């Protein structure tokens, strides 16, 4: 049996599964699943959530990703999904009469 990849160990994927459809829906890593559980637990106590909590938690990932790209952190937008980002971008691109915004068919159906 071949050795398991150290990256594969970060996920709960059976050894006999090779999953390549990550553009559609990628598997969540074990760390992300734990963070999700913690977030649900936190949301179960909404009286402990204050307005800065909606903004402060995203600054570190924004800065880290900006560093990877060599861009300022305020040039990075975090969005809940690719289709949401595509819809926001399409609505904010100036389109003159006769021009169109083209999207790939059946890739992100929520943008239609």
Secondary structure, 3 states (H helix, E strand, C coil): CCCCCCCHHHECCCCCCCCCCCCCCCCCEHHHHHHHHHHHHHHCCHHHCCCCHHHHHHHHHHHHHHHHHCCCHHHCCCCCCHHHHHHHHHHHCCCCCCCCCCCCCCCCHHHC
